[in-house]
Amino acid sequence: MRLRLHLVRVLQALEAAPIWAAFGLFKLLPRRAAAGFAAAVARALGPLLPMTNVARRNIAMCLPEKGAAERAAILRAMWDNLGRVAAEFLHRRALWDPDLRVAADRYGAGNLRAAGKRGERVDLSSKRIDVVGAEQFQRLIEEPHPVVIFAAHMGNWEVMQWTAARMGLKYAAVYRRPNNPFIARLIEGRRGGMVEFLPKGLQGAFGAARVMERGGRLCMLVDVKENKGIPLPFFGRPAMTGTALATLALRYDALIFGTYTERIAKDRFRITVERPLDVPRTGDEATDVRAIMAAINARVETWVRASPEQWLWLHRRWPREMYRTET
């Protein structure tokens, strides 16, 4: 048993070694150079990896109206973006743009609040970060009720967390801890501080309940397959969808906000904060959970259709049989 455990650890260390080396290189390079280098490597090697077959199949299934050239361009853009995300993870502080805080202060919290009450939309712009729906961002900060936020793997999904913290929006984010403990230690060592990260599982469940009980903000990435979830439509096909977000929202009578981030240039981002999701609550928990998560799937699908090159297509989001014949 000890020998087997030792062998597993050795294999995990070997698997993690290139990631440690890449992260070390990205950290040494300036932010733009690191992102450009990582993007070039990802564009060159990504399409050759077996996992790319899943992305090809997903794009073909979800966007059948796209021609072969368009699908290939989406795939290349996805890998380019993923390479940049990996490098930017080591330079998150450099992604923050203080001018966004200046723009928000110049507009004024009172004006943002009033615009929200009038149903108006306010956009804030800075050199590297734009916020679409700044009045909703302000509401996220001030709302007295607990809030759950759903997000997707679009653009650089880490930018919202860092920007929120710098803008005074404190919240916790649920994440899936990598199976490899060496990789998990590397990632977790670079996180923390201004945002509370909760690993999925029992520990994360207790942490999420604590956040909601104190009227906090909890963010979840909802666009991955959840084997213990329920099948709900996503791009016209049943996809196993997690229900934790809806369950927490119902239990704590929380508002539900959607937010996503797009890369609009190599190192420029647009964060969109949508108005709270409006789904009638019947009092039947099972029915309401399905309705909420179906509405969330529909919103994520809308985001992806609008900017397909921004989404991470690598997840096996649909039943296994759909991937037996790769495109």
Contacts in CASP RR format, 6 or more apart in sequence:
PFRMAT RR
TARGET T0000
AUTHOR 0000-0000-0000
METHOD contacts of the structure
MODEL  1
MRLRLHLVRVLQALEAAPIWAAFGLFKLLPRRAAAGFAAAVARALGPLLP
MTNVARRNIAMCLPEKGAAERAAILRAMWDNLGRVAAEFLHRRALWDPDL
RVAADRYGAGNLRAAGKRGERVDLSSKRIDVVGAEQFQRLIEEPHPVVIF
AAHMGNWEVMQWTAARMGLKYAAVYRRPNNPFIARLIEGRRGGMVEFLPK
GLQGAFGAARVMERGGRLCMLVDVKENKGIPLPFFGRPAMTGTALATLAL
RYDALIFGTYTERIAKDRFRITVERPLDVPRTGDEATDVRAIMAAINARV
ETWVRASPEQWLWLHRRWPREMYRTET
12 180 0 8 1.000
12 181 0 8 1.000
12 182 0 8 1.000
13 182 0 8 1.000
15 180 0 8 1.000
15 182 0 8 1.000
15 183 0 8 1.000
16 180 0 8 1.000
16 182 0 8 1.000
16 183 0 8 1.000
16 186 0 8 1.000
19 183 0 8 1.000
19 186 0 8 1.000
20 182 0 8 1.000
20 186 0 8 1.000
22 38 0 8 1.000
22 86 0 8 1.000
23 89 0 8 1.000
23 90 0 8 1.000
23 186 0 8 1.000
23 190 0 8 1.000
24 90 0 8 1.000
25 34 0 8 1.000
25 37 0 8 1.000
26 34 0 8 1.000
26 37 0 8 1.000
26 38 0 8 1.000
26 86 0 8 1.000
26 87 0 8 1.000
26 89 0 8 1.000
26 90 0 8 1.000
26 91 0 8 1.000
27 34 0 8 1.000
27 90 0 8 1.000
27 91 0 8 1.000
29 37 0 8 1.000
29 87 0 8 1.000
31 87 0 8 1.000
31 88 0 8 1.000
31 91 0 8 1.000
31 94 0 8 1.000
31 95 0 8 1.000
31 267 0 8 1.000
32 266 0 8 1.000
32 267 0 8 1.000
34 87 0 8 1.000
34 88 0 8 1.000
34 90 0 8 1.000
34 91 0 8 1.000
35 83 0 8 1.000
35 84 0 8 1.000
35 87 0 8 1.000
35 88 0 8 1.000
35 91 0 8 1.000
35 266 0 8 1.000
35 267 0 8 1.000
36 84 0 8 1.000
36 87 0 8 1.000
36 266 0 8 1.000
37 87 0 8 1.000
38 83 0 8 1.000
38 84 0 8 1.000
38 86 0 8 1.000
38 87 0 8 1.000
39 79 0 8 1.000
39 80 0 8 1.000
39 81 0 8 1.000
39 83 0 8 1.000
39 84 0 8 1.000
39 87 0 8 1.000
41 83 0 8 1.000
42 79 0 8 1.000
42 80 0 8 1.000
42 82 0 8 1.000
42 83 0 8 1.000
42 84 0 8 1.000
42 86 0 8 1.000
43 76 0 8 1.000
43 79 0 8 1.000
43 80 0 8 1.000
46 52 0 8 1.000
46 79 0 8 1.000
47 75 0 8 1.000
47 76 0 8 1.000
47 79 0 8 1.000
51 314 0 8 1.000
52 75 0 8 1.000
52 79 0 8 1.000
52 314 0 8 1.000
53 323 0 8 1.000
53 326 0 8 1.000
53 327 0 8 1.000
54 313 0 8 1.000
54 314 0 8 1.000
54 315 0 8 1.000
54 316 0 8 1.000
54 323 0 8 1.000
54 326 0 8 1.000
55 75 0 8 1.000
55 78 0 8 1.000
55 313 0 8 1.000
55 314 0 8 1.000
56 71 0 8 1.000
56 75 0 8 1.000
56 326 0 8 1.000
56 327 0 8 1.000
57 322 0 8 1.000
57 323 0 8 1.000
57 326 0 8 1.000
57 327 0 8 1.000
58 313 0 8 1.000
58 315 0 8 1.000
58 317 0 8 1.000
58 318 0 8 1.000
59 66 0 8 1.000
59 71 0 8 1.000
59 74 0 8 1.000
59 75 0 8 1.000
59 308 0 8 1.000
59 313 0 8 1.000
60 71 0 8 1.000
60 327 0 8 1.000
61 235 0 8 1.000
61 237 0 8 1.000
61 318 0 8 1.000
61 322 0 8 1.000
62 235 0 8 1.000
62 304 0 8 1.000
62 308 0 8 1.000
63 70 0 8 1.000
63 71 0 8 1.000
63 74 0 8 1.000
63 305 0 8 1.000
63 308 0 8 1.000
66 74 0 8 1.000
66 308 0 8 1.000
73 309 0 8 1.000
74 308 0 8 1.000
74 309 0 8 1.000
74 313 0 8 1.000
75 313 0 8 1.000
77 309 0 8 1.000
77 310 0 8 1.000
78 309 0 8 1.000
78 311 0 8 1.000
78 312 0 8 1.000
78 313 0 8 1.000
78 314 0 8 1.000
81 155 0 8 1.000
81 156 0 8 1.000
81 263 0 8 1.000
81 309 0 8 1.000
81 310 0 8 1.000
82 312 0 8 1.000
84 156 0 8 1.000
84 263 0 8 1.000
84 266 0 8 1.000
85 155 0 8 1.000
85 156 0 8 1.000
85 157 0 8 1.000
85 158 0 8 1.000
88 95 0 8 1.000
88 156 0 8 1.000
88 158 0 8 1.000
88 267 0 8 1.000
89 158 0 8 1.000
89 187 0 8 1.000
89 190 0 8 1.000
90 190 0 8 1.000
92 158 0 8 1.000
92 162 0 8 1.000
92 190 0 8 1.000
93 162 0 8 1.000
95 128 0 8 1.000
95 129 0 8 1.000
95 156 0 8 1.000
95 159 0 8 1.000
95 162 0 8 1.000
95 267 0 8 1.000
95 269 0 8 1.000
96 128 0 8 1.000
96 129 0 8 1.000
96 162 0 8 1.000
96 163 0 8 1.000
96 166 0 8 1.000
97 126 0 8 1.000
97 127 0 8 1.000
97 128 0 8 1.000
97 129 0 8 1.000
99 126 0 8 1.000
99 127 0 8 1.000
100 124 0 8 1.000
100 126 0 8 1.000
100 129 0 8 1.000
100 131 0 8 1.000
100 163 0 8 1.000
100 166 0 8 1.000
100 167 0 8 1.000
101 166 0 8 1.000
101 167 0 8 1.000
102 126 0 8 1.000
103 124 0 8 1.000
103 125 0 8 1.000
103 126 0 8 1.000
104 112 0 8 1.000
104 124 0 8 1.000
104 131 0 8 1.000
104 134 0 8 1.000
104 167 0 8 1.000
107 122 0 8 1.000
107 124 0 8 1.000
107 134 0 8 1.000
109 138 0 8 1.000
109 142 0 8 1.000
110 138 0 8 1.000
111 122 0 8 1.000
112 122 0 8 1.000
112 134 0 8 1.000
112 135 0 8 1.000
112 137 0 8 1.000
112 138 0 8 1.000
113 135 0 8 1.000
113 138 0 8 1.000
113 139 0 8 1.000
113 142 0 8 1.000
115 121 0 8 1.000
115 122 0 8 1.000
115 135 0 8 1.000
116 122 0 8 1.000
116 135 0 8 1.000
116 136 0 8 1.000
116 138 0 8 1.000
116 139 0 8 1.000
119 135 0 8 1.000
120 135 0 8 1.000
121 132 0 8 1.000
121 133 0 8 1.000
121 135 0 8 1.000
122 133 0 8 1.000
122 134 0 8 1.000
122 135 0 8 1.000
123 130 0 8 1.000
123 131 0 8 1.000
123 132 0 8 1.000
123 133 0 8 1.000
123 134 0 8 1.000
124 130 0 8 1.000
124 131 0 8 1.000
124 134 0 8 1.000
127 268 0 8 1.000
128 267 0 8 1.000
128 268 0 8 1.000
128 269 0 8 1.000
129 159 0 8 1.000
129 163 0 8 1.000
129 268 0 8 1.000
129 269 0 8 1.000
129 270 0 8 1.000
129 271 0 8 1.000
130 264 0 8 1.000
130 268 0 8 1.000
130 269 0 8 1.000
130 270 0 8 1.000
130 271 0 8 1.000
131 137 0 8 1.000
131 163 0 8 1.000
131 270 0 8 1.000
131 271 0 8 1.000
131 272 0 8 1.000
131 273 0 8 1.000
132 270 0 8 1.000
132 271 0 8 1.000
132 272 0 8 1.000
132 273 0 8 1.000
133 272 0 8 1.000
133 273 0 8 1.000
133 274 0 8 1.000
134 273 0 8 1.000
136 257 0 8 1.000
136 273 0 8 1.000
136 274 0 8 1.000
136 275 0 8 1.000
136 276 0 8 1.000
137 167 0 8 1.000
137 169 0 8 1.000
137 271 0 8 1.000
137 273 0 8 1.000
140 147 0 8 1.000
140 149 0 8 1.000
140 164 0 8 1.000
140 169 0 8 1.000
140 217 0 8 1.000
140 257 0 8 1.000
140 273 0 8 1.000
141 167 0 8 1.000
141 168 0 8 1.000
141 169 0 8 1.000
143 255 0 8 1.000
144 215 0 8 1.000
145 215 0 8 1.000
145 253 0 8 1.000
145 254 0 8 1.000
145 255 0 8 1.000
146 211 0 8 1.000
146 212 0 8 1.000
146 213 0 8 1.000
146 215 0 8 1.000
146 216 0 8 1.000
146 217 0 8 1.000
146 218 0 8 1.000
146 252 0 8 1.000
146 253 0 8 1.000
146 254 0 8 1.000
146 255 0 8 1.000
147 171 0 8 1.000
147 215 0 8 1.000
147 216 0 8 1.000
147 217 0 8 1.000
147 218 0 8 1.000
147 254 0 8 1.000
147 255 0 8 1.000
147 256 0 8 1.000
147 257 0 8 1.000
148 212 0 8 1.000
148 217 0 8 1.000
148 218 0 8 1.000
148 219 0 8 1.000
148 220 0 8 1.000
148 245 0 8 1.000
148 248 0 8 1.000
148 249 0 8 1.000
148 254 0 8 1.000
148 255 0 8 1.000
148 256 0 8 1.000
148 257 0 8 1.000
149 171 0 8 1.000
149 217 0 8 1.000
149 218 0 8 1.000
149 219 0 8 1.000
149 220 0 8 1.000
149 256 0 8 1.000
149 257 0 8 1.000
149 258 0 8 1.000
149 259 0 8 1.000
150 219 0 8 1.000
150 220 0 8 1.000
150 221 0 8 1.000
150 222 0 8 1.000
150 245 0 8 1.000
150 256 0 8 1.000
150 257 0 8 1.000
150 258 0 8 1.000
150 259 0 8 1.000
150 296 0 8 1.000
150 299 0 8 1.000
150 300 0 8 1.000
151 157 0 8 1.000
151 160 0 8 1.000
151 219 0 8 1.000
151 220 0 8 1.000
151 221 0 8 1.000
151 222 0 8 1.000
151 258 0 8 1.000
151 259 0 8 1.000
151 260 0 8 1.000
151 261 0 8 1.000
152 221 0 8 1.000
152 222 0 8 1.000
152 223 0 8 1.000
152 260 0 8 1.000
152 300 0 8 1.000
152 303 0 8 1.000
152 304 0 8 1.000
152 311 0 8 1.000
153 221 0 8 1.000
153 223 0 8 1.000
153 224 0 8 1.000
153 311 0 8 1.000
153 312 0 8 1.000
153 315 0 8 1.000
154 260 0 8 1.000
154 261 0 8 1.000
154 262 0 8 1.000
154 303 0 8 1.000
154 304 0 8 1.000
154 307 0 8 1.000
154 310 0 8 1.000
154 311 0 8 1.000
154 312 0 8 1.000
155 260 0 8 1.000
155 261 0 8 1.000
155 262 0 8 1.000
155 263 0 8 1.000
155 269 0 8 1.000
155 310 0 8 1.000
155 311 0 8 1.000
156 261 0 8 1.000
156 263 0 8 1.000
156 269 0 8 1.000
157 221 0 8 1.000
157 260 0 8 1.000
157 261 0 8 1.000
159 261 0 8 1.000
159 269 0 8 1.000
159 271 0 8 1.000
160 219 0 8 1.000
160 259 0 8 1.000
160 261 0 8 1.000
160 271 0 8 1.000
161 173 0 8 1.000
161 195 0 8 1.000
161 219 0 8 1.000
162 194 0 8 1.000
162 195 0 8 1.000
163 271 0 8 1.000
164 170 0 8 1.000
164 171 0 8 1.000
164 195 0 8 1.000
165 194 0 8 1.000
165 195 0 8 1.000
166 194 0 8 1.000
169 217 0 8 1.000
170 194 0 8 1.000
170 195 0 8 1.000
170 216 0 8 1.000
170 217 0 8 1.000
171 195 0 8 1.000
171 196 0 8 1.000
171 211 0 8 1.000
171 216 0 8 1.000
171 217 0 8 1.000
171 218 0 8 1.000
171 219 0 8 1.000
172 195 0 8 1.000
172 196 0 8 1.000
172 197 0 8 1.000
172 198 0 8 1.000
172 207 0 8 1.000
172 208 0 8 1.000
172 211 0 8 1.000
172 216 0 8 1.000
172 217 0 8 1.000
172 218 0 8 1.000
172 219 0 8 1.000
173 195 0 8 1.000
173 196 0 8 1.000
173 197 0 8 1.000
173 198 0 8 1.000
173 218 0 8 1.000
173 219 0 8 1.000
173 220 0 8 1.000
174 197 0 8 1.000
174 198 0 8 1.000
174 199 0 8 1.000
174 200 0 8 1.000
174 204 0 8 1.000
174 208 0 8 1.000
174 218 0 8 1.000
174 219 0 8 1.000
174 220 0 8 1.000
174 221 0 8 1.000
174 244 0 8 1.000
175 197 0 8 1.000
175 198 0 8 1.000
175 199 0 8 1.000
175 200 0 8 1.000
175 221 0 8 1.000
176 199 0 8 1.000
176 200 0 8 1.000
176 224 0 8 1.000
177 184 0 8 1.000
177 188 0 8 1.000
177 199 0 8 1.000
177 200 0 8 1.000
178 184 0 8 1.000
178 187 0 8 1.000
188 197 0 8 1.000
191 197 0 8 1.000
196 211 0 8 1.000
198 204 0 8 1.000
198 207 0 8 1.000
198 208 0 8 1.000
198 211 0 8 1.000
205 244 0 8 1.000
208 218 0 8 1.000
208 244 0 8 1.000
208 248 0 8 1.000
209 248 0 8 1.000
211 217 0 8 1.000
211 218 0 8 1.000
212 218 0 8 1.000
212 248 0 8 1.000
212 251 0 8 1.000
212 252 0 8 1.000
212 254 0 8 1.000
213 252 0 8 1.000
215 252 0 8 1.000
218 248 0 8 1.000
219 259 0 8 1.000
220 244 0 8 1.000
220 245 0 8 1.000
222 241 0 8 1.000
222 242 0 8 1.000
222 245 0 8 1.000
222 293 0 8 1.000
222 296 0 8 1.000
222 297 0 8 1.000
222 300 0 8 1.000
223 300 0 8 1.000
223 311 0 8 1.000
223 312 0 8 1.000
223 315 0 8 1.000
223 317 0 8 1.000
224 315 0 8 1.000
224 317 0 8 1.000
225 239 0 8 1.000
225 240 0 8 1.000
225 315 0 8 1.000
225 316 0 8 1.000
225 317 0 8 1.000
225 318 0 8 1.000
226 240 0 8 1.000
226 241 0 8 1.000
226 242 0 8 1.000
226 243 0 8 1.000
227 240 0 8 1.000
228 242 0 8 1.000
229 240 0 8 1.000
229 241 0 8 1.000
229 242 0 8 1.000
229 243 0 8 1.000
230 240 0 8 1.000
230 241 0 8 1.000
230 242 0 8 1.000
230 243 0 8 1.000
230 289 0 8 1.000
230 290 0 8 1.000
230 293 0 8 1.000
231 238 0 8 1.000
231 239 0 8 1.000
231 240 0 8 1.000
231 241 0 8 1.000
232 238 0 8 1.000
232 239 0 8 1.000
232 241 0 8 1.000
232 290 0 8 1.000
232 293 0 8 1.000
232 294 0 8 1.000
232 297 0 8 1.000
233 239 0 8 1.000
233 294 0 8 1.000
233 297 0 8 1.000
233 298 0 8 1.000
234 241 0 8 1.000
234 297 0 8 1.000
234 300 0 8 1.000
234 301 0 8 1.000
234 317 0 8 1.000
234 318 0 8 1.000
235 301 0 8 1.000
235 304 0 8 1.000
237 318 0 8 1.000
237 322 0 8 1.000
238 318 0 8 1.000
238 319 0 8 1.000
239 297 0 8 1.000
239 317 0 8 1.000
239 318 0 8 1.000
240 319 0 8 1.000
241 293 0 8 1.000
241 297 0 8 1.000
242 293 0 8 1.000
243 289 0 8 1.000
243 293 0 8 1.000
245 256 0 8 1.000
245 292 0 8 1.000
245 293 0 8 1.000
245 296 0 8 1.000
246 288 0 8 1.000
246 289 0 8 1.000
246 292 0 8 1.000
246 293 0 8 1.000
246 296 0 8 1.000
247 285 0 8 1.000
247 289 0 8 1.000
248 254 0 8 1.000
249 255 0 8 1.000
249 256 0 8 1.000
249 292 0 8 1.000
250 281 0 8 1.000
250 285 0 8 1.000
250 288 0 8 1.000
250 289 0 8 1.000
250 292 0 8 1.000
255 276 0 8 1.000
256 276 0 8 1.000
256 277 0 8 1.000
256 279 0 8 1.000
256 292 0 8 1.000
256 296 0 8 1.000
257 273 0 8 1.000
257 274 0 8 1.000
257 275 0 8 1.000
257 276 0 8 1.000
257 277 0 8 1.000
258 273 0 8 1.000
258 274 0 8 1.000
258 277 0 8 1.000
258 296 0 8 1.000
258 299 0 8 1.000
259 271 0 8 1.000
259 272 0 8 1.000
259 273 0 8 1.000
259 274 0 8 1.000
260 271 0 8 1.000
260 272 0 8 1.000
260 303 0 8 1.000
261 269 0 8 1.000
261 270 0 8 1.000
261 271 0 8 1.000
261 272 0 8 1.000
262 269 0 8 1.000
262 270 0 8 1.000
262 272 0 8 1.000
262 307 0 8 1.000
262 310 0 8 1.000
263 269 0 8 1.000
263 310 0 8 1.000
264 270 0 8 1.000
274 299 0 8 1.000
277 292 0 8 1.000
277 295 0 8 1.000
277 296 0 8 1.000
277 299 0 8 1.000
279 288 0 8 1.000
279 291 0 8 1.000
279 292 0 8 1.000
279 295 0 8 1.000
280 291 0 8 1.000
281 288 0 8 1.000
282 288 0 8 1.000
282 291 0 8 1.000
303 310 0 8 1.000
303 311 0 8 1.000
304 310 0 8 1.000
304 311 0 8 1.000
316 323 0 8 1.000
END
